[in-house]
Amino acid sequence: MARLFEPAVSSISAFGKSSSAALSFPTADSLKVSTSFSPSNVNTSVLVWSSSSAWGKKNTKRSRNADIIVPSSLLMEERGAGSDQHALTIIRENFRGAFEHSLSDTAGRAVEAPIATSRVPLLDEEDEIWMAMRAEARIDSEQEPALASYLYSTILAHRSLERSLAFHLGNKLCSVTFLSTQLVSVIIDTIMEDNTIRSSIRADIVAVKDRDPACISYSQCLLNFKGFLALQAHRVAHRLWSQGRQSLALAIQSRVSEVFHVDIHPAAKIGSGILFDHATGVVVGETATIGNNVSILHHVTLGGTGSMGGDRHPKIGDGVLIGAGATILGPICVGEGAKIGAGSVVLNDVPPHTTAVGNPARLVGGKQRPAELKDIPSETMDHTSFISIWSDYVI
């Protein structure tokens, strides 16, 4: 990130880092669009803040050439965000955060794993997960220059995890007629209205990082794990559905299905700390509910039976693990801490802390005295330990 700001930082460095505290950040009048500067990783126009108009008469001569260069990616998330004055206000806030980080961050510093937390940070607290993501993105951009512009516009240009996620989802889900600017605005407004969504985003990130060994960093979860992205889009669609904005909620659901191949009805209720591992082919019906701390693999269906309306989809308890290709049909309950084996077809209630496997599914240990699970399946991600008890079949 520091390299992206190098023209600005190098011209200011003569005043010393301590002088940054005295900087007056730009007003709407001092912002102007310029095409005179085009760094290699910014292909469009940039915003220039003329420091000579902001530092006062004492430093005017000294700082006349010390213009602050703001790459246009800072503007991308705010297009269509309302009035020009409102957009400029947001740009100033983005600029402040990005500029301060460019001065204070040490290139190549080690990334420390944050404390696993799903709590929404207070205004005077650092968001540890977000700070870890930014540090990871800086290191990745230095190691892979081809990704520098992508990482900057998606993560480093934003002042919060919520804005980064909204920008990324908006660009993933947009189409020729469903513009990214409109989507970004809808997503960020919806997320910021609801602290439950904000805390769930962080809990989901921690769940992916902790349970999926293929997830090498928090930033990779945000950027590349479509199960996580599909789930966050659903959280937005679900809130819109709850507000009576059903047409928009269904439009987002449709785009999620097309882009990520994950089909979750906007009315479905999903808890926090969820892992959709691989996620391709996951289907969750309208009246389904999923508790907290649940892990679901690809090609899982939580479906209804028949064409009747009303409550017709499964209810999944906390801590449940559902293996790949499992089908759970009807308004049945899968109890807390239960495990559903891969490829199973479940048509009846599954008691808490038991394992159901097969087609049709039956309980490991038998219906009368089923084997009780000691650990939380969604956390251990153990899919096969029941085999020796369930069957002596060997290929």
C-alpha positions as YAML, in Angstrom:
chain: A
units: angstrom
residues:
- id: 1
  name: MET
  ca: [0.00, 0.00, 0.00]
- id: 2
  name: ALA
  ca: [2.81, 2.38, 0.83]
- id: 3
  name: ARG
  ca: [4.02, 2.19, -2.76]
- id: 4
  name: LEU
  ca: [0.65, 3.29, -4.05]
- id: 5
  name: PHE
  ca: [0.99, 6.46, -2.00]
- id: 6
  name: GLU
  ca: [4.69, 6.94, -2.70]
- id: 7
  name: PRO
  ca: [4.35, 10.20, -4.70]
- id: 8
  name: ALA
  ca: [2.47, 11.80, -1.82]
- id: 9
  name: VAL
  ca: [4.47, 10.32, 1.01]
- id: 10
  name: SER
  ca: [7.85, 11.10, -0.49]
- id: 11
  name: SER
  ca: [6.94, 14.76, -0.93]
- id: 12
  name: ILE
  ca: [5.70, 15.07, 2.64]
- id: 13
  name: SER
  ca: [8.41, 13.04, 4.34]
- id: 14
  name: ALA
  ca: [10.66, 16.09, 4.57]
- id: 15
  name: PHE
  ca: [8.37, 17.50, 7.22]
- id: 16
  name: GLY
  ca: [8.71, 14.38, 9.36]
- id: 17
  name: LYS
  ca: [6.07, 11.90, 10.43]
- id: 18
  name: SER
  ca: [5.08, 14.04, 13.40]
- id: 19
  name: SER
  ca: [3.84, 16.77, 11.07]
- id: 20
  name: SER
  ca: [1.02, 14.50, 9.90]
- id: 21
  name: ALA
  ca: [-0.85, 15.28, 13.09]
- id: 22
  name: ALA
  ca: [-1.08, 18.91, 12.01]
- id: 23
  name: LEU
  ca: [-2.41, 18.20, 8.55]
- id: 24
  name: SER
  ca: [-5.77, 19.69, 7.68]
- id: 25
  name: PHE
  ca: [-7.68, 17.16, 5.64]
- id: 26
  name: PRO
  ca: [-9.37, 18.33, 2.46]
- id: 27
  name: THR
  ca: [-12.57, 20.26, 2.24]
- id: 28
  name: ALA
  ca: [-15.01, 19.89, -0.63]
- id: 29
  name: ASP
  ca: [-13.65, 23.10, -2.17]
- id: 30
  name: SER
  ca: [-10.07, 21.83, -2.24]
- id: 31
  name: LEU
  ca: [-10.90, 18.56, -4.02]
- id: 32
  name: LYS
  ca: [-10.45, 18.42, -7.75]
- id: 33
  name: VAL
  ca: [-10.22, 15.74, -10.41]
- id: 34
  name: SER
  ca: [-6.98, 15.44, -12.27]
- id: 35
  name: THR
  ca: [-5.59, 13.19, -14.98]
- id: 36
  name: SER
  ca: [-2.06, 14.53, -14.68]
- id: 37
  name: PHE
  ca: [-0.89, 11.59, -12.55]
- id: 38
  name: SER
  ca: [-1.31, 8.00, -13.61]
- id: 39
  name: PRO
  ca: [0.52, 5.41, -11.49]
- id: 40
  name: SER
  ca: [1.03, 2.06, -13.15]
- id: 41
  name: ASN
  ca: [-1.62, 0.33, -11.08]
- id: 42
  name: VAL
  ca: [-4.28, 3.04, -11.37]
- id: 43
  name: ASN
  ca: [-5.73, 3.26, -14.85]
- id: 44
  name: THR
  ca: [-8.34, 5.97, -14.38]
- id: 45
  name: SER
  ca: [-8.36, 9.51, -13.07]
- id: 46
  name: VAL
  ca: [-7.19, 10.35, -9.58]
- id: 47
  name: LEU
  ca: [-8.32, 12.82, -6.98]
- id: 48
  name: VAL
  ca: [-5.82, 15.48, -5.99]
- id: 49
  name: TRP
  ca: [-5.87, 17.45, -2.78]
- id: 50
  name: SER
  ca: [-3.80, 20.57, -3.14]
- id: 51
  name: SER
  ca: [-1.95, 20.83, 0.14]
- id: 52
  name: SER
  ca: [-1.03, 24.45, -0.55]
- id: 53
  name: SER
  ca: [-4.65, 25.40, 0.08]
- id: 54
  name: ALA
  ca: [-4.95, 23.26, 3.19]
- id: 55
  name: TRP
  ca: [-1.80, 23.93, 5.22]
- id: 56
  name: GLY
  ca: [-2.14, 27.69, 5.55]
- id: 57
  name: LYS
  ca: [0.13, 30.55, 4.62]
- id: 58
  name: LYS
  ca: [3.07, 29.45, 6.73]
- id: 59
  name: ASN
  ca: [3.64, 26.29, 4.75]
- id: 60
  name: THR
  ca: [2.22, 27.38, 1.40]
- id: 61
  name: LYS
  ca: [5.51, 27.89, -0.36]
- id: 62
  name: ARG
  ca: [7.10, 24.83, 1.16]
- id: 63
  name: SER
  ca: [4.22, 22.53, 0.33]
- id: 64
  name: ARG
  ca: [3.14, 23.87, -3.03]
- id: 65
  name: ASN
  ca: [4.29, 20.70, -4.81]
- id: 66
  name: ALA
  ca: [3.20, 18.29, -2.09]
- id: 67
  name: ASP
  ca: [-0.17, 17.38, -3.54]
- id: 68
  name: ILE
  ca: [-1.80, 14.33, -2.02]
- id: 69
  name: ILE
  ca: [-2.67, 11.76, -4.65]
- id: 70
  name: VAL
  ca: [-5.81, 9.73, -3.99]
- id: 71
  name: PRO
  ca: [-6.22, 6.79, -6.40]
- id: 72
  name: SER
  ca: [-9.62, 6.62, -8.02]
- id: 73
  name: SER
  ca: [-10.32, 3.27, -6.38]
- id: 74
  name: LEU
  ca: [-11.19, 5.31, -3.29]
- id: 75
  name: LEU
  ca: [-14.04, 6.76, -5.28]
- id: 76
  name: MET
  ca: [-15.34, 3.53, -6.75]
- id: 77
  name: GLU
  ca: [-17.27, 2.38, -3.70]
- id: 78
  name: GLU
  ca: [-19.00, 5.74, -3.36]
- id: 79
  name: ARG
  ca: [-20.36, 6.20, -6.88]
- id: 80
  name: GLY
  ca: [-24.08, 6.66, -6.71]
- id: 81
  name: ALA
  ca: [-23.94, 7.19, -2.95]
- id: 82
  name: GLY
  ca: [-26.19, 10.23, -3.00]
- id: 83
  name: SER
  ca: [-25.38, 13.90, -3.30]
- id: 84
  name: ASP
  ca: [-21.96, 15.11, -4.39]
- id: 85
  name: GLN
  ca: [-21.42, 16.72, -1.00]
- id: 86
  name: HIS
  ca: [-22.21, 13.44, 0.77]
- id: 87
  name: ALA
  ca: [-19.88, 11.54, -1.54]
- id: 88
  name: LEU
  ca: [-17.06, 14.01, -0.93]
- id: 89
  name: THR
  ca: [-17.52, 13.68, 2.82]
- id: 90
  name: ILE
  ca: [-17.17, 9.91, 2.58]
- id: 91
  name: ILE
  ca: [-14.16, 10.26, 0.27]
- id: 92
  name: ARG
  ca: [-12.47, 12.51, 2.83]
- id: 93
  name: GLU
  ca: [-13.02, 9.90, 5.53]
- id: 94
  name: ASN
  ca: [-11.67, 7.14, 3.29]
- id: 95
  name: PHE
  ca: [-8.69, 9.29, 2.40]
- id: 96
  name: ARG
  ca: [-7.90, 10.03, 6.04]
- id: 97
  name: GLY
  ca: [-7.81, 6.34, 6.97]
- id: 98
  name: ALA
  ca: [-5.82, 5.27, 3.92]
- id: 99
  name: PHE
  ca: [-3.32, 8.12, 4.26]
- id: 100
  name: GLU
  ca: [-2.71, 7.55, 7.96]
- id: 101
  name: HIS
  ca: [-2.11, 3.86, 7.30]
- id: 102
  name: SER
  ca: [0.33, 4.71, 4.51]
- id: 103
  name: LEU
  ca: [2.43, 6.73, 6.98]
- id: 104
  name: SER
  ca: [2.23, 4.41, 9.95]
- id: 105
  name: ASP
  ca: [2.40, 0.91, 8.48]
- id: 106
  name: THR
  ca: [5.70, -0.91, 8.27]
- id: 107
  name: ALA
  ca: [6.14, -2.78, 5.01]
- id: 108
  name: GLY
  ca: [6.57, -6.50, 5.35]
- id: 109
  name: ARG
  ca: [5.81, -6.68, 9.06]
- id: 110
  name: ALA
  ca: [4.69, -10.03, 10.41]
- id: 111
  name: VAL
  ca: [0.97, -10.65, 10.47]
- id: 112
  name: GLU
  ca: [-0.28, -11.51, 13.92]
- id: 113
  name: ALA
  ca: [-3.39, -13.65, 14.16]
- id: 114
  name: PRO
  ca: [-6.21, -11.66, 15.76]
- id: 115
  name: ILE
  ca: [-8.17, -12.82, 18.74]
- id: 116
  name: ALA
  ca: [-11.12, -14.83, 17.46]
- id: 117
  name: THR
  ca: [-14.11, -12.62, 18.07]
- id: 118
  name: SER
  ca: [-17.47, -11.91, 16.50]
- id: 119
  name: ARG
  ca: [-18.22, -8.81, 18.56]
- id: 120
  name: VAL
  ca: [-18.69, -5.59, 16.61]
- id: 121
  name: PRO
  ca: [-15.80, -3.29, 17.59]
- id: 122
  name: LEU
  ca: [-16.70, -0.07, 19.37]
- id: 123
  name: LEU
  ca: [-15.83, 3.24, 17.77]
- id: 124
  name: ASP
  ca: [-12.70, 3.66, 19.89]
- id: 125
  name: GLU
  ca: [-11.48, 0.09, 19.37]
- id: 126
  name: GLU
  ca: [-9.46, -1.48, 16.61]
- id: 127
  name: ASP
  ca: [-11.19, -4.15, 14.55]
- id: 128
  name: GLU
  ca: [-8.57, -6.87, 14.93]
- id: 129
  name: ILE
  ca: [-9.87, -9.09, 12.14]
- id: 130
  name: TRP
  ca: [-10.00, -6.15, 9.74]
- id: 131
  name: MET
  ca: [-6.50, -5.02, 10.71]
- id: 132
  name: ALA
  ca: [-5.20, -8.55, 10.11]
- id: 133
  name: MET
  ca: [-6.85, -8.58, 6.68]
- id: 134
  name: ARG
  ca: [-5.20, -5.30, 5.75]
- id: 135
  name: ALA
  ca: [-1.79, -6.54, 6.89]
- id: 136
  name: GLU
  ca: [-2.24, -9.75, 4.89]
- id: 137
  name: ALA
  ca: [-3.30, -7.79, 1.81]
- id: 138
  name: ARG
  ca: [-0.22, -5.55, 2.02]
- id: 139
  name: ILE
  ca: [2.11, -8.53, 2.18]
- id: 140
  name: ASP
  ca: [0.30, -10.27, -0.68]
- id: 141
  name: SER
  ca: [0.47, -7.14, -2.84]
- id: 142
  name: GLU
  ca: [4.23, -6.94, -2.29]
- id: 143
  name: GLN
  ca: [4.75, -10.62, -3.06]
- id: 144
  name: GLU
  ca: [2.41, -10.58, -6.08]
- id: 145
  name: PRO
  ca: [2.56, -7.19, -7.83]
- id: 146
  name: ALA
  ca: [-0.02, -8.38, -10.36]
- id: 147
  name: LEU
  ca: [-2.57, -8.42, -7.52]
- id: 148
  name: ALA
  ca: [-1.61, -5.04, -6.05]
- id: 149
  name: SER
  ca: [-4.34, -3.02, -7.76]
- id: 150
  name: TYR
  ca: [-6.97, -5.67, -7.00]
- id: 151
  name: LEU
  ca: [-5.99, -5.89, -3.34]
- id: 152
  name: TYR
  ca: [-5.86, -2.13, -3.02]
- id: 153
  name: SER
  ca: [-9.28, -1.47, -4.53]
- id: 154
  name: THR
  ca: [-10.92, -4.37, -2.68]
- id: 155
  name: ILE
  ca: [-9.34, -4.14, 0.78]
- id: 156
  name: LEU
  ca: [-6.76, -1.44, 1.33]
- id: 157
  name: ALA
  ca: [-8.80, 1.46, -0.05]
- id: 158
  name: HIS
  ca: [-11.59, 0.92, 2.47]
- id: 159
  name: ARG
  ca: [-11.81, 2.04, 6.06]
- id: 160
  name: SER
  ca: [-13.85, -0.89, 7.38]
- id: 161
  name: LEU
  ca: [-14.54, -4.56, 6.82]
- id: 162
  name: GLU
  ca: [-18.16, -3.75, 6.04]
- id: 163
  name: ARG
  ca: [-17.28, -1.35, 3.22]
- id: 164
  name: SER
  ca: [-14.72, -3.72, 1.77]
- id: 165
  name: LEU
  ca: [-17.24, -6.56, 1.77]
- id: 166
  name: ALA
  ca: [-19.96, -4.39, 0.22]
- id: 167
  name: PHE
  ca: [-17.60, -3.23, -2.53]
- id: 168
  name: HIS
  ca: [-16.46, -6.79, -3.26]
- id: 169
  name: LEU
  ca: [-19.96, -8.29, -3.24]
- id: 170
  name: GLY
  ca: [-21.33, -5.46, -5.36]
- id: 171
  name: ASN
  ca: [-18.73, -6.08, -8.03]
- id: 172
  name: LYS
  ca: [-19.19, -9.85, -7.87]
- id: 173
  name: LEU
  ca: [-22.98, -9.77, -8.17]
- id: 174
  name: CYS
  ca: [-23.49, -6.90, -10.58]
- id: 175
  name: SER
  ca: [-24.72, -7.35, -14.13]
- id: 176
  name: VAL
  ca: [-25.29, -5.19, -17.18]
- id: 177
  name: THR
  ca: [-28.65, -4.09, -15.80]
- id: 178
  name: PHE
  ca: [-27.97, -4.46, -12.04]
- id: 179
  name: LEU
  ca: [-25.21, -1.91, -11.58]
- id: 180
  name: SER
  ca: [-22.39, -2.38, -9.08]
- id: 181
  name: THR
  ca: [-22.86, 1.15, -7.74]
- id: 182
  name: GLN
  ca: [-26.47, 0.40, -6.87]
- id: 183
  name: LEU
  ca: [-25.57, -2.92, -5.27]
- id: 184
  name: VAL
  ca: [-22.72, -1.50, -3.20]
- id: 185
  name: SER
  ca: [-25.00, 1.23, -1.87]
- id: 186
  name: VAL
  ca: [-27.77, -1.23, -0.97]
- id: 187
  name: ILE
  ca: [-25.37, -3.70, 0.66]
- id: 188
  name: ILE
  ca: [-23.46, -1.22, 2.81]
- id: 189
  name: ASP
  ca: [-26.63, 0.57, 3.93]
- id: 190
  name: THR
  ca: [-28.25, -2.73, 4.90]
- id: 191
  name: ILE
  ca: [-25.20, -4.04, 6.76]
- id: 192
  name: MET
  ca: [-24.63, -0.86, 8.71]
- id: 193
  name: GLU
  ca: [-28.26, -0.77, 9.85]
- id: 194
  name: ASP
  ca: [-27.93, -4.08, 11.67]
- id: 195
  name: ASN
  ca: [-25.24, -4.89, 14.23]
- id: 196
  name: THR
  ca: [-26.32, -8.53, 14.17]
- id: 197
  name: ILE
  ca: [-25.21, -8.77, 10.55]
- id: 198
  name: ARG
  ca: [-21.94, -7.03, 11.37]
- id: 199
  name: SER
  ca: [-21.12, -9.42, 14.21]
- id: 200
  name: SER
  ca: [-22.20, -12.42, 12.12]
- id: 201
  name: ILE
  ca: [-19.81, -11.42, 9.34]
- id: 202
  name: ARG
  ca: [-16.90, -11.61, 11.77]
- id: 203
  name: ALA
  ca: [-18.12, -14.86, 13.33]
- id: 204
  name: ASP
  ca: [-18.40, -16.41, 9.87]
- id: 205
  name: ILE
  ca: [-14.86, -15.33, 8.96]
- id: 206
  name: VAL
  ca: [-13.49, -16.87, 12.14]
- id: 207
  name: ALA
  ca: [-15.47, -20.07, 11.47]
- id: 208
  name: VAL
  ca: [-14.03, -20.43, 7.97]
- id: 209
  name: LYS
  ca: [-10.47, -19.75, 9.11]
- id: 210
  name: ASP
  ca: [-10.70, -22.12, 12.09]
- id: 211
  name: ARG
  ca: [-12.47, -25.05, 10.43]
- id: 212
  name: ASP
  ca: [-11.23, -25.07, 6.84]
- id: 213
  name: PRO
  ca: [-7.52, -25.91, 6.53]
- id: 214
  name: ALA
  ca: [-7.64, -24.65, 2.94]
- id: 215
  name: CYS
  ca: [-8.25, -21.11, 4.22]
- id: 216
  name: ILE
  ca: [-4.76, -19.67, 4.58]
- id: 217
  name: SER
  ca: [-5.73, -16.17, 5.74]
- id: 218
  name: TYR
  ca: [-8.65, -13.95, 6.70]
- id: 219
  name: SER
  ca: [-8.22, -11.87, 3.56]
- id: 220
  name: GLN
  ca: [-8.47, -14.96, 1.36]
- id: 221
  name: CYS
  ca: [-11.77, -15.82, 3.04]
- id: 222
  name: LEU
  ca: [-13.13, -12.41, 2.12]
- id: 223
  name: LEU
  ca: [-11.76, -12.42, -1.41]
- id: 224
  name: ASN
  ca: [-12.09, -15.99, -2.65]
- id: 225
  name: PHE
  ca: [-14.35, -18.20, -0.54]
- id: 226
  name: LYS
  ca: [-17.69, -18.16, -2.29]
- id: 227
  name: GLY
  ca: [-19.52, -19.91, 0.54]
- id: 228
  name: PHE
  ca: [-18.69, -16.99, 2.81]
- id: 229
  name: LEU
  ca: [-19.63, -14.43, 0.16]
- id: 230
  name: ALA
  ca: [-22.91, -16.15, -0.68]
- id: 231
  name: LEU
  ca: [-23.83, -16.24, 3.00]
- id: 232
  name: GLN
  ca: [-23.16, -12.53, 3.49]
- id: 233
  name: ALA
  ca: [-25.24, -11.71, 0.43]
- id: 234
  name: HIS
  ca: [-28.02, -13.80, 1.96]
- id: 235
  name: ARG
  ca: [-27.80, -11.84, 5.20]
- id: 236
  name: VAL
  ca: [-28.42, -8.67, 3.22]
- id: 237
  name: ALA
  ca: [-31.26, -10.25, 1.24]
- id: 238
  name: HIS
  ca: [-32.85, -11.63, 4.40]
- id: 239
  name: ARG
  ca: [-32.96, -8.22, 6.04]
- id: 240
  name: LEU
  ca: [-34.45, -6.70, 2.90]
- id: 241
  name: TRP
  ca: [-37.06, -9.48, 2.84]
- id: 242
  name: SER
  ca: [-37.90, -8.80, 6.48]
- id: 243
  name: GLN
  ca: [-38.39, -5.12, 5.63]
- id: 244
  name: GLY
  ca: [-40.91, -5.97, 2.92]
- id: 245
  name: ARG
  ca: [-38.48, -5.27, 0.06]
- id: 246
  name: GLN
  ca: [-39.07, -8.68, -1.43]
- id: 247
  name: SER
  ca: [-38.40, -7.84, -5.07]
- id: 248
  name: LEU
  ca: [-34.91, -6.56, -4.29]
- id: 249
  name: ALA
  ca: [-34.22, -9.50, -1.96]
- id: 250
  name: LEU
  ca: [-35.20, -11.97, -4.67]
- id: 251
  name: ALA
  ca: [-33.09, -10.14, -7.25]
- id: 252
  name: ILE
  ca: [-30.03, -10.50, -5.00]
- id: 253
  name: GLN
  ca: [-30.85, -14.17, -4.38]
- id: 254
  name: SER
  ca: [-31.05, -14.75, -8.12]
- id: 255
  name: ARG
  ca: [-27.65, -13.17, -8.71]
- id: 256
  name: VAL
  ca: [-26.10, -15.19, -5.86]
- id: 257
  name: SER
  ca: [-27.48, -18.37, -7.43]
- id: 258
  name: GLU
  ca: [-26.08, -17.46, -10.84]
- id: 259
  name: VAL
  ca: [-22.66, -16.29, -9.65]
- id: 260
  name: PHE
  ca: [-21.91, -18.59, -6.70]
- id: 261
  name: HIS
  ca: [-24.23, -21.55, -7.48]
- id: 262
  name: VAL
  ca: [-25.69, -21.28, -3.98]
- id: 263
  name: ASP
  ca: [-29.48, -20.97, -3.69]
- id: 264
  name: ILE
  ca: [-30.74, -19.68, -0.34]
- id: 265
  name: HIS
  ca: [-34.24, -18.25, -0.14]
- id: 266
  name: PRO
  ca: [-34.18, -14.75, 1.38]
- id: 267
  name: ALA
  ca: [-36.72, -15.78, 4.03]
- id: 268
  name: ALA
  ca: [-34.52, -18.58, 5.41]
- id: 269
  name: LYS
  ca: [-33.12, -17.82, 8.87]
- id: 270
  name: ILE
  ca: [-29.42, -18.48, 9.42]
- id: 271
  name: GLY
  ca: [-27.39, -17.99, 12.61]
- id: 272
  name: SER
  ca: [-23.77, -16.90, 12.99]
- id: 273
  name: GLY
  ca: [-20.45, -18.73, 12.89]
- id: 274
  name: ILE
  ca: [-21.50, -20.61, 9.74]
- id: 275
  name: LEU
  ca: [-19.18, -22.47, 7.37]
- id: 276
  name: PHE
  ca: [-20.41, -23.28, 3.87]
- id: 277
  name: ASP
  ca: [-17.45, -25.41, 2.79]
- id: 278
  name: HIS
  ca: [-17.02, -25.33, -1.03]
- id: 279
  name: ALA
  ca: [-20.73, -24.36, -1.11]
- id: 280
  name: THR
  ca: [-21.45, -25.33, -4.72]
- id: 281
  name: GLY
  ca: [-24.97, -26.68, -5.05]
- id: 282
  name: VAL
  ca: [-26.19, -25.74, -1.56]
- id: 283
  name: VAL
  ca: [-29.97, -25.21, -1.51]
- id: 284
  name: VAL
  ca: [-31.83, -23.80, 1.51]
- id: 285
  name: GLY
  ca: [-35.61, -23.46, 1.34]
- id: 286
  name: GLU
  ca: [-37.87, -20.62, 2.38]
- id: 287
  name: THR
  ca: [-38.92, -21.82, 5.84]
- id: 288
  name: ALA
  ca: [-35.63, -23.49, 6.77]
- id: 289
  name: THR
  ca: [-33.69, -22.35, 9.82]
- id: 290
  name: ILE
  ca: [-30.02, -22.94, 10.59]
- id: 291
  name: GLY
  ca: [-28.66, -22.38, 14.09]
- id: 292
  name: ASN
  ca: [-25.29, -21.04, 15.20]
- id: 293
  name: ASN
  ca: [-21.91, -22.66, 14.66]
- id: 294
  name: VAL
  ca: [-23.08, -24.97, 11.85]
- id: 295
  name: SER
  ca: [-20.89, -26.45, 9.09]
- id: 296
  name: ILE
  ca: [-22.45, -27.45, 5.77]
- id: 297
  name: LEU
  ca: [-20.63, -28.93, 2.80]
- id: 298
  name: HIS
  ca: [-21.37, -28.75, -0.91]
- id: 299
  name: HIS
  ca: [-24.48, -30.11, -2.62]
- id: 300
  name: VAL
  ca: [-26.53, -30.12, 0.57]
- id: 301
  name: THR
  ca: [-30.29, -29.59, 0.21]
- id: 302
  name: LEU
  ca: [-32.57, -28.37, 2.97]
- id: 303
  name: GLY
  ca: [-35.76, -28.86, 1.02]
- id: 304
  name: GLY
  ca: [-39.50, -29.21, 1.29]
- id: 305
  name: THR
  ca: [-41.82, -32.05, 0.37]
- id: 306
  name: GLY
  ca: [-44.61, -31.43, -2.11]
- id: 307
  name: SER
  ca: [-46.13, -28.15, -3.25]
- id: 308
  name: MET
  ca: [-47.98, -27.19, -0.08]
- id: 309
  name: GLY
  ca: [-47.18, -23.83, 1.50]
- id: 310
  name: GLY
  ca: [-46.47, -23.06, 5.13]
- id: 311
  name: ASP
  ca: [-43.68, -24.47, 7.27]
- id: 312
  name: ARG
  ca: [-42.16, -27.17, 5.08]
- id: 313
  name: HIS
  ca: [-38.36, -27.07, 5.49]
- id: 314
  name: PRO
  ca: [-35.84, -28.47, 8.01]
- id: 315
  name: LYS
  ca: [-34.73, -26.87, 11.26]
- id: 316
  name: ILE
  ca: [-31.00, -27.32, 11.94]
- id: 317
  name: GLY
  ca: [-29.75, -26.95, 15.51]
- id: 318
  name: ASP
  ca: [-26.53, -25.38, 16.78]
- id: 319
  name: GLY
  ca: [-23.22, -27.13, 16.18]
- id: 320
  name: VAL
  ca: [-24.51, -29.48, 13.46]
- id: 321
  name: LEU
  ca: [-22.28, -30.90, 10.71]
- id: 322
  name: ILE
  ca: [-23.94, -31.82, 7.40]
- id: 323
  name: GLY
  ca: [-21.77, -33.83, 5.01]
- id: 324
  name: ALA
  ca: [-21.47, -33.36, 1.26]
- id: 325
  name: GLY
  ca: [-24.47, -34.32, -0.84]
- id: 326
  name: ALA
  ca: [-26.83, -34.82, 2.10]
- id: 327
  name: THR
  ca: [-30.54, -34.20, 1.50]
- id: 328
  name: ILE
  ca: [-32.78, -33.23, 4.41]
- id: 329
  name: LEU
  ca: [-36.46, -32.90, 3.52]
- id: 330
  name: GLY
  ca: [-39.55, -31.63, 5.28]
- id: 331
  name: PRO
  ca: [-40.21, -29.70, 8.51]
- id: 332
  name: ILE
  ca: [-38.05, -32.01, 10.59]
- id: 333
  name: CYS
  ca: [-35.53, -31.16, 13.30]
- id: 334
  name: VAL
  ca: [-31.84, -32.01, 13.33]
- id: 335
  name: GLY
  ca: [-30.89, -31.67, 16.97]
- id: 336
  name: GLU
  ca: [-28.04, -29.68, 18.46]
- id: 337
  name: GLY
  ca: [-24.60, -31.19, 17.91]
- id: 338
  name: ALA
  ca: [-25.83, -33.86, 15.48]
- id: 339
  name: LYS
  ca: [-23.96, -35.14, 12.45]
- id: 340
  name: ILE
  ca: [-25.42, -36.01, 9.04]
- id: 341
  name: GLY
  ca: [-23.21, -38.29, 6.95]
- id: 342
  name: ALA
  ca: [-22.32, -37.49, 3.35]
- id: 343
  name: GLY
  ca: [-24.92, -38.57, 0.82]
- id: 344
  name: SER
  ca: [-27.59, -39.26, 3.43]
- id: 345
  name: VAL
  ca: [-31.30, -38.73, 2.84]
- id: 346
  name: VAL
  ca: [-32.93, -37.61, 6.08]
- id: 347
  name: LEU
  ca: [-36.73, -37.69, 6.36]
- id: 348
  name: ASN
  ca: [-37.22, -37.90, 10.15]
- id: 349
  name: ASP
  ca: [-36.05, -36.00, 13.22]
- id: 350
  name: VAL
  ca: [-32.45, -36.57, 14.28]
- id: 351
  name: PRO
  ca: [-31.87, -36.46, 18.08]
- id: 352
  name: PRO
  ca: [-29.21, -34.12, 19.49]
- id: 353
  name: HIS
  ca: [-25.60, -35.38, 19.57]
- id: 354
  name: THR
  ca: [-26.26, -38.36, 17.31]
- id: 355
  name: THR
  ca: [-25.14, -39.40, 13.84]
- id: 356
  name: ALA
  ca: [-27.54, -40.14, 10.99]
- id: 357
  name: VAL
  ca: [-26.24, -41.73, 7.81]
- id: 358
  name: GLY
  ca: [-27.50, -43.65, 4.80]
- id: 359
  name: ASN
  ca: [-30.40, -43.61, 2.35]
- id: 360
  name: PRO
  ca: [-32.79, -43.56, 4.04]
- id: 361
  name: ALA
  ca: [-30.78, -42.32, 7.00]
- id: 362
  name: ARG
  ca: [-30.59, -44.32, 10.21]
- id: 363
  name: LEU
  ca: [-28.93, -43.57, 13.52]
- id: 364
  name: VAL
  ca: [-25.49, -44.96, 14.30]
- id: 365
  name: GLY
  ca: [-25.90, -47.30, 17.26]
- id: 366
  name: GLY
  ca: [-29.58, -47.91, 16.55]
- id: 367
  name: LYS
  ca: [-32.77, -46.02, 17.21]
- id: 368
  name: GLN
  ca: [-33.15, -47.23, 20.80]
- id: 369
  name: ARG
  ca: [-29.60, -46.51, 21.99]
- id: 370
  name: PRO
  ca: [-27.88, -44.28, 19.43]
- id: 371
  name: ALA
  ca: [-24.19, -43.55, 19.88]
- id: 372
  name: GLU
  ca: [-23.71, -40.17, 21.55]
- id: 373
  name: LEU
  ca: [-21.24, -37.67, 20.14]
- id: 374
  name: LYS
  ca: [-18.90, -36.13, 22.70]
- id: 375
  name: ASP
  ca: [-17.46, -33.32, 20.57]
- id: 376
  name: ILE
  ca: [-19.11, -30.59, 18.52]
- id: 377
  name: PRO
  ca: [-19.20, -32.01, 14.96]
- id: 378
  name: SER
  ca: [-19.25, -28.65, 13.20]
- id: 379
  name: GLU
  ca: [-15.94, -27.77, 14.84]
- id: 380
  name: THR
  ca: [-14.12, -31.10, 14.54]
- id: 381
  name: MET
  ca: [-15.29, -31.52, 10.91]
- id: 382
  name: ASP
  ca: [-14.98, -35.29, 11.40]
- id: 383
  name: HIS
  ca: [-16.91, -36.99, 8.59]
- id: 384
  name: THR
  ca: [-15.82, -40.63, 8.78]
- id: 385
  name: SER
  ca: [-15.15, -41.83, 12.33]
- id: 386
  name: PHE
  ca: [-18.62, -43.43, 12.51]
- id: 387
  name: ILE
  ca: [-17.95, -45.83, 9.64]
- id: 388
  name: SER
  ca: [-16.54, -48.67, 11.74]
- id: 389
  name: ILE
  ca: [-19.63, -48.59, 13.96]
- id: 390
  name: TRP
  ca: [-22.20, -48.10, 11.23]
- id: 391
  name: SER
  ca: [-21.06, -50.73, 8.75]
- id: 392
  name: ASP
  ca: [-18.50, -53.49, 8.23]
- id: 393
  name: TYR
  ca: [-18.68, -53.03, 4.47]
- id: 394
  name: VAL
  ca: [-15.22, -52.79, 2.94]
- id: 395
  name: ILE
  ca: [-14.38, -52.14, -0.71]
...
